[in-house]
Amino acid sequence: MEKSNVIINMSDLPEYARTELIDFYEFLKEKHKVRSDFFVESNENPLFRFISSPIKVDRVRRLSRDQIHER
């Protein structure tokens, strides 16, 4: 289906079906809404601060397989 303005004739449907169709349409609009504020790159955003700063360690300790699974 190509993107275009579609007109749906709902007059043939009973009242409860019209309400259900409108509710579903509103759900789809909300679900597929583009969120421009989701990836805000600023210093106030804790996720952005975490990703932008590297994690520094003094020394990497390699463990053997037995040490990893030891309880």
All heavy atoms as a GROMACS GRO file, in nm:
protein
  610
    1MET      N    1   0.085  -0.117   0.000
    1MET     CA    2   0.000   0.000   0.000
    1MET      C    3   0.089   0.123   0.000
    1MET      O    4   0.177   0.136   0.083
    1MET     CB    5  -0.090  -0.003   0.123
    1MET     CG    6  -0.180   0.116   0.136
    1MET     SD    7  -0.279   0.104   0.286
    1MET     CE    8  -0.437   0.138   0.217
    2GLU      N    9   0.069   0.212  -0.095
    2GLU     CA   10   0.150   0.332  -0.099
    2GLU      C   11   0.095   0.438  -0.004
    2GLU      O   12  -0.022   0.436   0.033
    2GLU     CB   13   0.160   0.387  -0.241
    2GLU     CG   14   0.032   0.444  -0.297
    2GLU     CD   15   0.050   0.492  -0.439
    2GLU    OE1   16   0.075   0.408  -0.526
    2GLU    OE2   17   0.038   0.613  -0.459
    3LYS      N   18   0.182   0.526   0.037
    3LYS     CA   19   0.146   0.628   0.136
    3LYS      C   20   0.057   0.733   0.070
    3LYS      O   21   0.094   0.797  -0.026
    3LYS     CB   22   0.274   0.691   0.188
    3LYS     CG   23   0.258   0.769   0.312
    3LYS     CD   24   0.394   0.813   0.360
    3LYS     CE   25   0.384   0.879   0.494
    3LYS     NZ   26   0.513   0.920   0.543
    4SER      N   27  -0.062   0.750   0.122
    4SER     CA   28  -0.154   0.850   0.071
    4SER      C   29  -0.261   0.876   0.175
    4SER      O   30  -0.271   0.807   0.276
    4SER     CB   31  -0.219   0.804  -0.060
    4SER     OG   32  -0.299   0.690  -0.035
    5ASN      N   33  -0.341   0.977   0.151
    5ASN     CA   34  -0.454   1.003   0.240
    5ASN      C   35  -0.565   0.905   0.206
    5ASN      O   36  -0.610   0.898   0.093
    5ASN     CB   37  -0.504   1.146   0.224
    5ASN     CG   38  -0.403   1.245   0.277
    5ASN    OD1   39  -0.325   1.213   0.366
    5ASN    ND2   40  -0.404   1.366   0.224
    6VAL      N   41  -0.607   0.830   0.304
    6VAL     CA   42  -0.709   0.728   0.284
    6VAL      C   43  -0.833   0.770   0.362
    6VAL      O   44  -0.824   0.808   0.478
    6VAL     CB   45  -0.661   0.590   0.333
    6VAL    CG1   46  -0.770   0.486   0.316
    6VAL    CG2   47  -0.536   0.548   0.257
    7ILE      N   48  -0.948   0.761   0.297
    7ILE     CA   49  -1.074   0.791   0.363
    7ILE      C   50  -1.147   0.659   0.385
    7ILE      O   51  -1.166   0.581   0.292
    7ILE     CB   52  -1.160   0.887   0.278
    7ILE    CG1   53  -1.085   1.019   0.260
    7ILE    CG2   54  -1.295   0.909   0.343
    7ILE    CD1   55  -1.152   1.114   0.165
    8ILE      N   56  -1.184   0.636   0.510
    8ILE     CA   57  -1.254   0.512   0.545
    8ILE      C   58  -1.398   0.547   0.579
    8ILE      O   59  -1.424   0.635   0.662
    8ILE     CB   60  -1.186   0.444   0.665
    8ILE    CG1   61  -1.043   0.407   0.630
    8ILE    CG2   62  -1.264   0.321   0.708
    8ILE    CD1   63  -0.964   0.353   0.746
    9ASN      N   64  -1.491   0.477   0.517
    9ASN     CA   65  -1.633   0.497   0.546
    9ASN      C   66  -1.670   0.406   0.663
    9ASN      O   67  -1.682   0.286   0.649
    9ASN     CB   68  -1.717   0.464   0.422
    9ASN     CG   69  -1.863   0.491   0.444
    9ASN    OD1   70  -1.904   0.542   0.548
    9ASN    ND2   71  -1.943   0.458   0.344
   10MET      N   72  -1.693   0.467   0.779
   10MET     CA   73  -1.724   0.390   0.898
   10MET      C   74  -1.874   0.383   0.925
   10MET      O   75  -1.917   0.321   1.022
   10MET     CB   76  -1.654   0.452   1.020
   10MET     CG   77  -1.505   0.447   1.013
   10MET     SD   78  -1.417   0.492   1.164
   10MET     CE   79  -1.506   0.626   1.231
   11SER      N   80  -1.955   0.441   0.837
   11SER     CA   81  -2.100   0.444   0.862
   11SER      C   82  -2.164   0.305   0.856
   11SER      O   83  -2.271   0.285   0.913
   11SER     CB   84  -2.168   0.538   0.763
   11SER     OG   85  -2.149   0.490   0.632
   12ASP      N   86  -2.097   0.210   0.790
   12ASP     CA   87  -2.152   0.074   0.783
   12ASP      C   88  -2.127  -0.006   0.910
   12ASP      O   89  -2.188  -0.111   0.929
   12ASP     CB   90  -2.089  -0.002   0.664
   12ASP     CG   91  -2.126   0.062   0.530
   12ASP    OD1   92  -2.227   0.134   0.526
   12ASP    OD2   93  -2.052   0.038   0.434
   13LEU      N   94  -2.039   0.043   0.996
   13LEU     CA   95  -2.003  -0.029   1.117
   13LEU      C   96  -2.097   0.007   1.232
   13LEU      O   97  -2.144   0.120   1.242
   13LEU     CB   98  -1.859   0.004   1.158
   13LEU     CG   99  -1.749  -0.035   1.061
   13LEU    CD1  100  -1.616   0.020   1.110
   13LEU    CD2  101  -1.742  -0.185   1.046
   14PRO      N  102  -2.118  -0.087   1.323
   14PRO     CA  103  -2.194  -0.054   1.445
   14PRO      C  104  -2.112   0.041   1.534
   14PRO      O  105  -1.990   0.054   1.518
   14PRO     CB  106  -2.216  -0.188   1.513
   14PRO     CG  107  -2.132  -0.285   1.443
   14PRO     CD  108  -2.086  -0.228   1.315
   15GLU      N  109  -2.178   0.105   1.627
   15GLU     CA  110  -2.114   0.207   1.711
   15GLU      C  111  -1.992   0.152   1.787
   15GLU      O  112  -1.887   0.216   1.792
   15GLU     CB  113  -2.216   0.263   1.811
   15GLU     CG  114  -2.162   0.377   1.895
   15GLU     CD  115  -2.128   0.501   1.814
   15GLU    OE1  116  -2.194   0.526   1.712
   15GLU    OE2  117  -2.031   0.568   1.851
   16TYR      N  118  -2.002   0.031   1.845
   16TYR     CA  119  -1.889  -0.023   1.921
   16TYR      C  120  -1.769  -0.050   1.829
   16TYR      O  121  -1.654  -0.034   1.870
   16TYR     CB  122  -1.929  -0.151   1.996
   16TYR     CG  123  -1.953  -0.272   1.909
   16TYR    CD1  124  -1.849  -0.360   1.878
   16TYR    CD2  125  -2.079  -0.300   1.856
   16TYR    CE1  126  -1.869  -0.470   1.797
   16TYR    CE2  127  -2.100  -0.410   1.776
   16TYR     CZ  128  -1.995  -0.496   1.746
   16TYR     OH  129  -2.015  -0.604   1.665
   17ALA      N  130  -1.795  -0.088   1.705
   17ALA     CA  131  -1.685  -0.115   1.611
   17ALA      C  132  -1.618   0.016   1.570
   17ALA      O  133  -1.496   0.021   1.553
   17ALA     CB  134  -1.736  -0.189   1.489
   18ARG      N  135  -1.695   0.123   1.554
   18ARG     CA  136  -1.637   0.254   1.522
   18ARG      C  137  -1.546   0.301   1.635
   18ARG      O  138  -1.436   0.350   1.611
   18ARG     CB  139  -1.748   0.358   1.500
   18ARG     CG  140  -1.815   0.345   1.367
   18ARG     CD  141  -1.913   0.458   1.348
   18ARG     NE  142  -2.038   0.394   1.308
   18ARG     CZ  143  -2.157   0.444   1.324
   18ARG    NH1  144  -2.174   0.560   1.382
   18ARG    NH2  145  -2.263   0.378   1.283
   19THR      N  146  -1.594   0.285   1.758
   19THR     CA  147  -1.513   0.324   1.874
   19THR      C  148  -1.384   0.243   1.880
   19THR      O  149  -1.277   0.298   1.906
   19THR     CB  150  -1.594   0.303   2.004
   19THR    OG1  151  -1.717   0.373   1.992
   19THR    CG2  152  -1.519   0.352   2.124
   20GLU      N  153  -1.395   0.114   1.855
   20GLU     CA  154  -1.278   0.027   1.857
   20GLU      C  155  -1.179   0.066   1.748
   20GLU      O  156  -1.057   0.068   1.771
   20GLU     CB  157  -1.323  -0.117   1.838
   20GLU     CG  158  -1.215  -0.220   1.861
   20GLU     CD  159  -1.269  -0.362   1.852
   20GLU    OE1  160  -1.387  -0.384   1.884
   20GLU    OE2  161  -1.190  -0.449   1.814
   21LEU      N  162  -1.228   0.100   1.630
   21LEU     CA  163  -1.142   0.140   1.519
   21LEU      C  164  -1.070   0.271   1.550
   21LEU      O  165  -0.949   0.284   1.525
   21LEU     CB  166  -1.224   0.153   1.391
   21LEU     CG  167  -1.149   0.186   1.263
   21LEU    CD1  168  -1.045   0.080   1.232
   21LEU    CD2  169  -1.246   0.200   1.148
   22ILE      N  170  -1.140   0.365   1.608
   22ILE     CA  171  -1.078   0.493   1.644
   22ILE      C  172  -0.973   0.473   1.752
   22ILE      O  173  -0.864   0.531   1.747
   22ILE     CB  174  -1.186   0.595   1.688
   22ILE    CG1  175  -1.270   0.634   1.566
   22ILE    CG2  176  -1.123   0.718   1.751
   22ILE    CD1  177  -1.395   0.712   1.599
   23ASP      N  178  -1.003   0.389   1.852
   23ASP     CA  179  -0.906   0.360   1.957
   23ASP      C  180  -0.780   0.295   1.900
   23ASP      O  181  -0.668   0.330   1.938
   23ASP     CB  182  -0.966   0.268   2.063
   23ASP     CG  183  -1.064   0.338   2.153
   23ASP    OD1  184  -1.065   0.463   2.154
   23ASP    OD2  185  -1.141   0.268   2.221
   24PHE      N  186  -0.798   0.202   1.807
   24PHE     CA  187  -0.684   0.135   1.746
   24PHE      C  188  -0.602   0.233   1.663
   24PHE      O  189  -0.478   0.230   1.666
   24PHE     CB  190  -0.731   0.019   1.659
   24PHE     CG  191  -0.618  -0.060   1.600
   24PHE    CD1  192  -0.530  -0.129   1.680
   24PHE    CD2  193  -0.599  -0.064   1.463
   24PHE    CE1  194  -0.424  -0.201   1.626
   24PHE    CE2  195  -0.495  -0.135   1.407
   24PHE     CZ  196  -0.407  -0.204   1.489
   25TYR      N  197  -0.668   0.324   1.593
   25TYR     CA  198  -0.600   0.426   1.514
   25TYR      C  199  -0.516   0.516   1.605
   25TYR      O  200  -0.399   0.545   1.575
   25TYR     CB  201  -0.701   0.508   1.435
   25TYR     CG  202  -0.642   0.627   1.367
   25TYR    CD1  203  -0.559   0.613   1.256
   25TYR    CD2  204  -0.668   0.757   1.413
   25TYR    CE1  205  -0.504   0.724   1.194
   25TYR    CE2  206  -0.614   0.866   1.352
   25TYR     CZ  207  -0.533   0.850   1.243
   25TYR     OH  208  -0.478   0.959   1.182
   26GLU      N  209  -0.572   0.558   1.717
   26GLU     CA  210  -0.498   0.642   1.812
   26GLU      C  211  -0.378   0.566   1.870
   26GLU      O  212  -0.271   0.623   1.888
   26GLU     CB  213  -0.590   0.690   1.924
   26GLU     CG  214  -0.697   0.786   1.879
   26GLU     CD  215  -0.642   0.916   1.825
   26GLU    OE1  216  -0.537   0.963   1.876
   26GLU    OE2  217  -0.702   0.972   1.733
   27PHE      N  218  -0.396   0.438   1.898
   27PHE     CA  219  -0.287   0.354   1.946
   27PHE      C  220  -0.173   0.349   1.845
   27PHE      O  221  -0.056   0.365   1.880
   27PHE     CB  222  -0.338   0.213   1.977
   27PHE     CG  223  -0.228   0.111   1.991
   27PHE    CD1  224  -0.150   0.106   2.105
   27PHE    CD2  225  -0.204   0.020   1.889
   27PHE    CE1  226  -0.048   0.012   2.117
   27PHE    CE2  227  -0.104  -0.073   1.901
   27PHE     CZ  228  -0.024  -0.077   2.015
   28LEU      N  229  -0.206   0.328   1.718
   28LEU     CA  230  -0.102   0.320   1.615
   28LEU      C  231  -0.031   0.454   1.597
   28LEU      O  232   0.091   0.457   1.576
   28LEU     CB  233  -0.164   0.276   1.481
   28LEU     CG  234  -0.202   0.129   1.472
   28LEU    CD1  235  -0.269   0.102   1.337
   28LEU    CD2  236  -0.082   0.039   1.490
   29LYS      N  237  -0.104   0.563   1.605
   29LYS     CA  238  -0.040   0.695   1.594
   29LYS      C  239   0.061   0.714   1.707
   29LYS      O  240   0.171   0.762   1.684
   29LYS     CB  241  -0.146   0.806   1.601
   29LYS     CG  242  -0.210   0.835   1.471
   29LYS     CD  243  -0.304   0.953   1.468
   29LYS     CE  244  -0.312   1.041   1.585
   29LYS     NZ  245  -0.408   1.151   1.574
   30GLU      N  246   0.023   0.677   1.828
   30GLU     CA  247   0.113   0.692   1.943
   30GLU      C  248   0.233   0.598   1.933
   30GLU      O  249   0.346   0.636   1.963
   30GLU     CB  250   0.036   0.667   2.072
   30GLU     CG  251   0.114   0.698   2.196
   30GLU     CD  252   0.147   0.845   2.213
   30GLU    OE1  253   0.071   0.931   2.165
   30GLU    OE2  254   0.251   0.874   2.275
   31LYS      N  255   0.209   0.476   1.887
   31LYS     CA  256   0.315   0.376   1.878
   31LYS      C  257   0.421   0.416   1.777
   31LYS      O  258   0.540   0.396   1.799
   31LYS     CB  259   0.254   0.242   1.838
   31LYS     CG  260   0.355   0.131   1.823
   31LYS     CD  261   0.288   0.002   1.780
   31LYS     CE  262   0.390  -0.105   1.752
   31LYS     NZ  263   0.329  -0.225   1.698
   32HIS      N  264   0.381   0.474   1.667
   32HIS     CA  265   0.475   0.505   1.559
   32HIS      C  266   0.514   0.652   1.555
   32HIS      O  267   0.569   0.699   1.455
   32HIS     CB  268   0.414   0.463   1.425
   32HIS     CG  269   0.394   0.315   1.415
   32HIS    ND1  270   0.498   0.227   1.401
   32HIS    CD2  271   0.282   0.240   1.423
   32HIS    CE1  272   0.450   0.104   1.398
   32HIS    NE2  273   0.320   0.108   1.412
   33LYS      N  274   0.489   0.723   1.664
   33LYS     CA  275   0.527   0.863   1.670
   33LYS      C  276   0.678   0.874   1.678
   33LYS      O  277   0.743   0.798   1.750
   33LYS     CB  278   0.462   0.927   1.793
   33LYS     CG  279   0.492   1.074   1.810
   33LYS     CD  280   0.409   1.135   1.921
   33LYS     CE  281   0.441   1.073   2.053
   33LYS     NZ  282   0.380   1.142   2.166
   34VAL      N  283   0.734   0.968   1.607
   34VAL     CA  284   0.879   0.990   1.608
   34VAL      C  285   0.913   1.069   1.733
   34VAL      O  286   0.856   1.174   1.759
   34VAL     CB  287   0.924   1.068   1.482
   34VAL    CG1  288   1.072   1.098   1.488
   34VAL    CG2  289   0.889   0.990   1.357
   35ARG      N  290   1.006   1.015   1.810
   35ARG     CA  291   1.047   1.082   1.932
   35ARG      C  292   1.181   1.150   1.908
   35ARG      O  293   1.285   1.085   1.905
   35ARG     CB  294   1.059   0.981   2.046
   35ARG     CG  295   0.925   0.929   2.090
   35ARG     CD  296   0.934   0.847   2.213
   35ARG     NE  297   1.004   0.920   2.319
   35ARG     CZ  298   1.058   0.860   2.423
   35ARG    NH1  299   1.052   0.731   2.436
   35ARG    NH2  300   1.119   0.930   2.515
   36SER      N  301   1.178   1.280   1.891
   36SER     CA  302   1.302   1.353   1.869
   36SER      C  303   1.377   1.378   1.999
   36SER      O  304   1.497   1.403   1.998
   36SER     CB  305   1.272   1.486   1.801
   36SER     OG  306   1.188   1.564   1.884
   37ASP      N  307   1.308   1.372   2.112
   37ASP     CA  308   1.373   1.399   2.239
   37ASP      C  309   1.440   1.275   2.298
   37ASP      O  310   1.500   1.283   2.405
   37ASP     CB  311   1.272   1.454   2.339
   37ASP     CG  312   1.161   1.355   2.369
   37ASP    OD1  313   1.134   1.268   2.284
   37ASP    OD2  314   1.101   1.364   2.477
   38PHE      N  315   1.434   1.161   2.231
   38PHE     CA  316   1.487   1.037   2.286
   38PHE      C  317   1.640   1.038   2.293
   38PHE      O  318   1.698   0.994   2.390
   38PHE     CB  319   1.438   0.918   2.204
   38PHE     CG  320   1.468   0.786   2.266
   38PHE    CD1  321   1.399   0.744   2.378
   38PHE    CD2  322   1.566   0.703   2.215
   38PHE    CE1  323   1.427   0.622   2.438
   38PHE    CE2  324   1.594   0.581   2.273
   38PHE     CZ  325   1.523   0.542   2.384
   39PHE      N  326   1.704   1.089   2.190
   39PHE     CA  327   1.850   1.088   2.185
   39PHE      C  328   1.904   1.230   2.200
   39PHE      O  329   1.972   1.280   2.113
   39PHE     CB  330   1.900   1.026   2.054
   39PHE     CG  331   1.870   0.880   2.044
   39PHE    CD1  332   1.770   0.833   1.962
   39PHE    CD2  333   1.942   0.790   2.118
   39PHE    CE1  334   1.742   0.698   1.953
   39PHE    CE2  335   1.915   0.654   2.111
   39PHE     CZ  336   1.816   0.609   2.028
   40VAL      N  337   1.875   1.290   2.310
   40VAL     CA  338   1.925   1.424   2.337
   40VAL      C  339   2.070   1.414   2.383
   40VAL      O  340   2.100   1.345   2.480
   40VAL     CB  341   1.838   1.493   2.445
   40VAL    CG1  342   1.895   1.630   2.478
   40VAL    CG2  343   1.695   1.503   2.400
   41GLU      N  344   2.157   1.483   2.310
   41GLU     CA  345   2.298   1.480   2.346
   41GLU      C  346   2.329   1.604   2.428
   41GLU      O  347   2.353   1.711   2.374
   41GLU     CB  348   2.384   1.475   2.220
   41GLU     CG  349   2.370   1.348   2.142
   41GLU     CD  350   2.461   1.342   2.023
   41GLU    OE1  351   2.549   1.428   2.011
   41GLU    OE2  352   2.445   1.250   1.943
   42SER      N  353   2.328   1.589   2.556
   42SER     CA  354   2.361   1.701   2.644
   42SER      C  355   2.424   1.647   2.771
   42SER      O  356   2.418   1.529   2.801
   42SER     CB  357   2.235   1.781   2.677
   42SER     OG  358   2.150   1.705   2.760
   43ASN      N  359   2.482   1.738   2.844
   43ASN     CA  360   2.548   1.698   2.969
   43ASN      C  361   2.448   1.663   3.077
   43ASN      O  362   2.483   1.601   3.176
   43ASN     CB  363   2.641   1.808   3.016
   43ASN     CG  364   2.761   1.818   2.927
   43ASN    OD1  365   2.799   1.721   2.862
   43ASN    ND2  366   2.823   1.934   2.922
   44GLU      N  367   2.322   1.704   3.062
   44GLU     CA  368   2.221   1.672   3.161
   44GLU      C  369   2.172   1.527   3.148
   44GLU      O  370   2.119   1.471   3.242
   44GLU     CB  371   2.100   1.764   3.150
   44GLU     CG  372   2.131   1.907   3.187
   44GLU     CD  373   2.166   1.989   3.066
   44GLU    OE1  374   2.111   1.964   2.958
   44GLU    OE2  375   2.252   2.079   3.079
   45ASN      N  376   2.190   1.469   3.032
   45ASN     CA  377   2.142   1.333   3.009
   45ASN      C  378   2.242   1.234   3.068
   45ASN      O  379   2.355   1.223   3.021
   45ASN     CB  380   2.125   1.311   2.858
   45ASN     CG  381   2.060   1.180   2.827
   45ASN    OD1  382   2.060   1.088   2.907
   45ASN    ND2  383   2.005   1.170   2.708
   46PRO      N  384   2.202   1.156   3.171
   46PRO     CA  385   2.298   1.064   3.235
   46PRO      C  386   2.349   0.956   3.140
   46PRO      O  387   2.466   0.918   3.147
   46PRO     CB  388   2.218   1.002   3.348
   46PRO     CG  389   2.091   1.074   3.358
   46PRO     CD  390   2.074   1.156   3.236
   47LEU      N  391   2.264   0.905   3.051
   47LEU     CA  392   2.308   0.803   2.958
   47LEU      C  393   2.414   0.858   2.863
   47LEU      O  394   2.514   0.793   2.835
   47LEU     CB  395   2.190   0.747   2.879
   47LEU     CG  396   2.222   0.639   2.778
   47LEU    CD1  397   2.284   0.516   2.847
   47LEU    CD2  398   2.098   0.598   2.701
   48PHE      N  399   2.394   0.979   2.814
   48PHE     CA  400   2.493   1.040   2.725
   48PHE      C  401   2.625   1.062   2.797
   48PHE      O  402   2.732   1.037   2.742
   48PHE     CB  403   2.440   1.172   2.670
   48PHE     CG  404   2.537   1.242   2.581
   48PHE    CD1  405   2.562   1.194   2.454
   48PHE    CD2  406   2.606   1.354   2.625
   48PHE    CE1  407   2.654   1.257   2.372
   48PHE    CE2  408   2.697   1.417   2.544
   48PHE     CZ  409   2.721   1.368   2.416
   49ARG      N  410   2.620   1.106   2.922
   49ARG     CA  411   2.744   1.124   2.999
   49ARG      C  412   2.817   0.992   3.018
   49ARG      O  413   2.939   0.986   3.007
   49ARG     CB  414   2.712   1.185   3.135
   49ARG     CG  415   2.686   1.333   3.131
   49ARG     CD  416   2.697   1.395   3.269
   49ARG     NE  417   2.637   1.314   3.372
   49ARG     CZ  418   2.523   1.342   3.436
   49ARG    NH1  419   2.457   1.449   3.407
   49ARG    NH2  420   2.477   1.262   3.530
   50PHE      N  421   2.742   0.885   3.044
   50PHE     CA  422   2.805   0.754   3.065
   50PHE      C  423   2.869   0.703   2.936
   50PHE      O  424   2.983   0.654   2.937
   50PHE     CB  425   2.700   0.654   3.114
   50PHE     CG  426   2.752   0.515   3.129
   50PHE    CD1  427   2.835   0.481   3.234
   50PHE    CD2  428   2.719   0.417   3.037
   50PHE    CE1  429   2.884   0.353   3.249
   50PHE    CE2  430   2.767   0.288   3.050
   50PHE     CZ  431   2.850   0.256   3.157
   51ILE      N  432   2.801   0.715   2.825
   51ILE     CA  433   2.853   0.665   2.698
   51ILE      C  434   2.971   0.747   2.649
   51ILE      O  435   3.066   0.694   2.592
   51ILE     CB  436   2.740   0.661   2.592
   51ILE    CG1  437   2.638   0.555   2.631
   51ILE    CG2  438   2.795   0.632   2.454
   51ILE    CD1  439   2.514   0.555   2.545
   52SER      N  440   2.967   0.876   2.670
   52SER     CA  441   3.072   0.964   2.616
   52SER      C  442   3.202   0.959   2.695
   52SER      O  443   3.306   0.998   2.644
   52SER     CB  444   3.022   1.107   2.607
   52SER     OG  445   2.994   1.155   2.736
   53SER      N  446   3.198   0.910   2.819
   53SER     CA  447   3.322   0.905   2.897
   53SER      C  448   3.370   0.760   2.907
   53SER      O  449   3.296   0.671   2.946
   53SER     CB  450   3.300   0.962   3.036
   53SER     OG  451   3.201   0.889   3.102
   54PRO      N  452   3.497   0.735   2.874
   54PRO     CA  453   3.548   0.598   2.880
   54PRO      C  454   3.563   0.551   3.024
   54PRO      O  455   3.585   0.630   3.116
   54PRO     CB  456   3.684   0.607   2.812
   54PRO     CG  457   3.723   0.749   2.821
   54PRO     CD  458   3.596   0.829   2.825
   55ILE      N  459   3.553   0.423   3.043
   55ILE     CA  460   3.573   0.363   3.175
   55ILE      C  461   3.721   0.332   3.189
   55ILE      O  462   3.779   0.258   3.110
   55ILE     CB  463   3.488   0.235   3.189
   55ILE    CG1  464   3.341   0.268   3.175
   55ILE    CG2  465   3.517   0.167   3.322
   55ILE    CD1  466   3.250   0.149   3.169
   56LYS      N  467   3.782   0.391   3.291
   56LYS     CA  468   3.927   0.376   3.309
   56LYS      C  469   3.954   0.276   3.421
   56LYS      O  470   3.897   0.285   3.529
   56LYS     CB  471   3.989   0.510   3.344
   56LYS     CG  472   3.972   0.611   3.232
   56LYS     CD  473   4.023   0.747   3.270
   56LYS     CE  474   3.996   0.843   3.157
   56LYS     NZ  475   4.028   0.979   3.190
   57VAL      N  476   4.043   0.182   3.392
   57VAL     CA  477   4.085   0.083   3.491
   57VAL      C  478   4.238   0.081   3.494
   57VAL      O  479   4.304   0.107   3.394
   57VAL     CB  480   4.031  -0.058   3.459
   57VAL    CG1  481   3.880  -0.062   3.471
   57VAL    CG2  482   4.075  -0.105   3.324
   58ASP      N  483   4.293   0.048   3.611
   58ASP     CA  484   4.439   0.043   3.624
   58ASP      C  485   4.497  -0.079   3.555
   58ASP      O  486   4.595  -0.071   3.482
   58ASP     CB  487   4.480   0.041   3.771
   58ASP     CG  488   4.443   0.172   3.839
   58ASP    OD1  489   4.436   0.275   3.769
   58ASP    OD2  490   4.419   0.169   3.960
   59ARG      N  491   4.432  -0.192   3.578
   59ARG     CA  492   4.486  -0.317   3.527
   59ARG      C  493   4.370  -0.412   3.498
   59ARG      O  494   4.275  -0.420   3.575
   59ARG     CB  495   4.577  -0.377   3.633
   59ARG     CG  496   4.658  -0.495   3.588
   59ARG     CD  497   4.752  -0.536   3.699
   59ARG     NE  498   4.679  -0.580   3.817
   59ARG     CZ  499   4.677  -0.706   3.860
   59ARG    NH1  500   4.748  -0.797   3.799
   59ARG    NH2  501   4.608  -0.740   3.966
   60VAL      N  502   4.380  -0.482   3.389
   60VAL     CA  503   4.278  -0.581   3.354
   60VAL      C  504   4.323  -0.715   3.409
   60VAL      O  505   4.435  -0.759   3.383
   60VAL     CB  506   4.259  -0.590   3.201
   60VAL    CG1  507   4.158  -0.698   3.167
   60VAL    CG2  508   4.214  -0.456   3.145
   61ARG      N  509   4.238  -0.778   3.485
   61ARG     CA  510   4.271  -0.907   3.545
   61ARG      C  511   4.204  -1.017   3.463
   61ARG      O  512   4.082  -1.023   3.456
   61ARG     CB  513   4.222  -0.911   3.689
   61ARG     CG  514   4.256  -1.037   3.759
   61ARG     CD  515   4.216  -1.030   3.905
   61ARG     NE  516   4.231  -1.162   3.963
   61ARG     CZ  517   4.151  -1.214   4.053
   61ARG    NH1  518   4.051  -1.144   4.099
   61ARG    NH2  519   4.171  -1.334   4.098
   62ARG      N  520   4.284  -1.098   3.400
   62ARG     CA  521   4.232  -1.209   3.321
   62ARG      C  522   4.206  -1.328   3.411
   62ARG      O  523   4.292  -1.365   3.491
   62ARG     CB  524   4.331  -1.248   3.212
   62ARG     CG  525   4.374  -1.135   3.125
   62ARG     CD  526   4.295  -1.132   3.000
   62ARG     NE  527   4.342  -1.021   2.918
   62ARG     CZ  528   4.264  -0.956   2.837
   62ARG    NH1  529   4.140  -0.993   2.825
   62ARG    NH2  530   4.311  -0.856   2.767
   63LEU      N  531   4.089  -1.388   3.398
   63LEU     CA  532   4.054  -1.504   3.477
   63LEU      C  533   4.048  -1.627   3.388
   63LEU      O  534   4.009  -1.620   3.271
   63LEU     CB  535   3.919  -1.484   3.545
   63LEU     CG  536   3.906  -1.366   3.640
   63LEU    CD1  537   3.764  -1.350   3.687
   63LEU    CD2  538   4.001  -1.383   3.758
   64SER      N  539   4.086  -1.739   3.446
   64SER     CA  540   4.074  -1.864   3.372
   64SER      C  541   3.928  -1.909   3.375
   64SER      O  542   3.847  -1.858   3.452
   64SER     CB  543   4.164  -1.972   3.433
   64SER     OG  544   4.114  -2.010   3.559
   65ARG      N  545   3.898  -2.006   3.295
   65ARG     CA  546   3.762  -2.057   3.290
   65ARG      C  547   3.719  -2.115   3.426
   65ARG      O  548   3.607  -2.095   3.471
   65ARG     CB  549   3.751  -2.164   3.182
   65ARG     CG  550   3.613  -2.216   3.164
   65ARG     CD  551   3.605  -2.311   3.050
   65ARG     NE  552   3.467  -2.355   3.037
   65ARG     CZ  553   3.422  -2.431   2.943
   65ARG    NH1  554   3.503  -2.474   2.848
   65ARG    NH2  555   3.296  -2.466   2.938
   66ASP      N  556   3.808  -2.184   3.491
   66ASP     CA  557   3.777  -2.242   3.622
   66ASP      C  558   3.752  -2.131   3.726
   66ASP      O  559   3.664  -2.144   3.810
   66ASP     CB  560   3.891  -2.332   3.669
   66ASP     CG  561   3.903  -2.458   3.583
   66ASP    OD1  562   3.801  -2.500   3.527
   66ASP    OD2  563   4.016  -2.511   3.572
   67GLN      N  564   3.828  -2.025   3.720
   67GLN     CA  565   3.809  -1.916   3.815
   67GLN      C  566   3.675  -1.843   3.792
   67GLN      O  567   3.610  -1.803   3.887
   67GLN     CB  568   3.923  -1.814   3.802
   67GLN     CG  569   4.055  -1.865   3.856
   67GLN     CD  570   4.166  -1.767   3.826
   67GLN    OE1  571   4.168  -1.701   3.723
   67GLN    NE2  572   4.261  -1.759   3.920
   68ILE      N  573   3.637  -1.833   3.668
   68ILE     CA  574   3.510  -1.766   3.635
   68ILE      C  575   3.393  -1.846   3.689
   68ILE      O  576   3.298  -1.791   3.747
   68ILE     CB  577   3.496  -1.746   3.483
   68ILE    CG1  578   3.598  -1.644   3.433
   68ILE    CG2  579   3.355  -1.703   3.446
   68ILE    CD1  580   3.606  -1.633   3.284
   69HIS      N  581   3.397  -1.977   3.675
   69HIS     CA  582   3.284  -2.062   3.714
   69HIS      C  583   3.294  -2.118   3.857
   69HIS      O  584   3.212  -2.197   3.897
   69HIS     CB  585   3.268  -2.177   3.613
   69HIS     CG  586   3.235  -2.128   3.476
   69HIS    ND1  587   3.113  -2.075   3.446
   69HIS    CD2  588   3.308  -2.123   3.363
   69HIS    CE1  589   3.110  -2.038   3.319
   69HIS    NE2  590   3.229  -2.066   3.266
   70GLU      N  591   3.396  -2.074   3.927
   70GLU     CA  592   3.414  -2.118   4.064
   70GLU      C  593   3.308  -2.054   4.154
   70GLU      O  594   3.275  -1.939   4.140
   70GLU     CB  595   3.553  -2.076   4.111
   70GLU     CG  596   3.592  -2.130   4.244
   70GLU     CD  597   3.735  -2.086   4.276
   70GLU    OE1  598   3.749  -1.976   4.331
   70GLU    OE2  599   3.828  -2.161   4.240
   71ARG      N  600   3.257  -2.133   4.248
   71ARG     CA  601   3.155  -2.079   4.338
   71ARG      C  602   3.201  -2.082   4.478
   71ARG      O  603   3.256  -2.152   4.540
   71ARG     CB  604   3.026  -2.159   4.326
   71ARG     CG  605   2.964  -2.132   4.192
   71ARG     CD  606   2.829  -2.194   4.186
   71ARG     NE  607   2.779  -2.170   4.051
   71ARG     CZ  608   2.654  -2.168   4.019
   71ARG    NH1  609   2.564  -2.190   4.108
   71ARG    NH2  610   2.617  -2.145   3.898
   0.00000   0.00000   0.00000
